[in-house]
């Protein structure tokens, strides 16, 4: 399987090239030229395998250019440090709702599901395609990607990692996780701006030809750990395939039975992975796109107009505080029948004017495929309290947004199809907000939440107690390029 660009179909590269490059030179995103297919027999067979081997099957389907790589071994190495044997456990809550717990990895957030595999995929590609050169991983984060990238690439030979995060746009736990990260090949910078500022800077640097030439003189090249990299998306497809297999294995559904999927999303990568899983044959029905108060995606799916020219809100679900959803470009490309010219025109319009409108045909396809809803901070807190009091199950703010949109969808449509709800972070990543939702008290700590609920703090988060920040630099957006050059020594 080869990969092309959303903005230039003439491009055709192997998966190894796409993973290593991260972003296409024309500013587009790599997408598969064709898609594999799974059927009922595949789901029956995969249902009998452990998670790592299921993931390896998905890797084999999507990853070309990795001759000689044992994907079974790679999968086992990627997921051997999760705190549950199933890696991504499913918990049924009430009738027909299943929380897919994606936060049992070393940073207690769903980004581990991809970012424990990406370093293995990227270094294998680098060894094959550019032996002897060092990879510089640029990463923008709204909270969780940064820590997961730092943890995944910590002391990985042949790599340097630079993470930008919005100084006032992450939770205290997320900030301390990044600032206290150990590893000799890492650098973390707080940015006086929001996630979109961080992400735009990363994209600009990845496409800076002059900077690329300077890097080459020092035997370096850029890549990215953001979900613009297909090496992030493919492991995410794997956990949706696995979730369906678990429901079949556990007798919750019949093989071939349709289920819906509800995903809290900001940058659109997590729900895009569910879309790709659906395209390759996983029997997913409606995809539910859950947004917080920054509901640019909800408005787009309802109106067909994507407009980033709006107020930006800092919410209690900060990993979704995003107005430029980069991965949406991949879906637009597919819904336009893989039309690179149309995608290029729309993305240029977004860059130039801050908005674009899709055709009525594409808008109809969007609404047929996806239901979109949003929840504000107060509603999010109500959902956390409701799930705890009714089911004695503790969820974080992002998962609560998804649960609220799931309830909204059922009430509006009457659709009782069983639904997988992506649970994207441990509630202890946002302990202050969760504690406030349950008790009405402010400034709650992880210890306060543990004492109130009796739910233990995950070990990776408990280990933060007493840690001191290593990285405390805060910078203006305009200074980030110079900071990267400074860190790299030129």
Secondary structure, 3 states (H helix, E strand, C coil): CEEEECCEEEEEEEHHHHHHHCCCCCCCCEEECCCCCCCHHHHHHHCCCCHHHHHHHHHHHHCCCCCCCCHHHHHHHHCCCCCCCCCCEEEECCCCEEEEECCCCCCCECCHHHHCCHHHHHHHHHHHHCCCCEEEEEEEECCHHHHHHHHHHCCCCCEEEEEEEECCCCCHHHHHHHHCCCCCCEEEEEECCCHHHHHHHHHHHHCCHHHHHHHHHCCEEEEECCCCCHHHHHHHHHHHHHHHHHHHHCCCCCCCCCEEEEEECCCCHHHHHHHHHHHCCCCEEEEEEEECCCCHHHHHHHHCEEECCCCCCCCCCHHHCCCCCCCHHHHHHHHCCCCHHHHHHHHHHHHHHCEEECCHHHHHHHHHHEEEEECCHHHHHHHHHHHHHHHCCCCCHHHHHHHHHHHHHHHHHCCCCCEEEEECECHHHHHHHHHHHHHCCCCCCHHHHHHHHCCCCCHHHHCCCCCCCCCCCEECHHHHHHHHHHHHCC
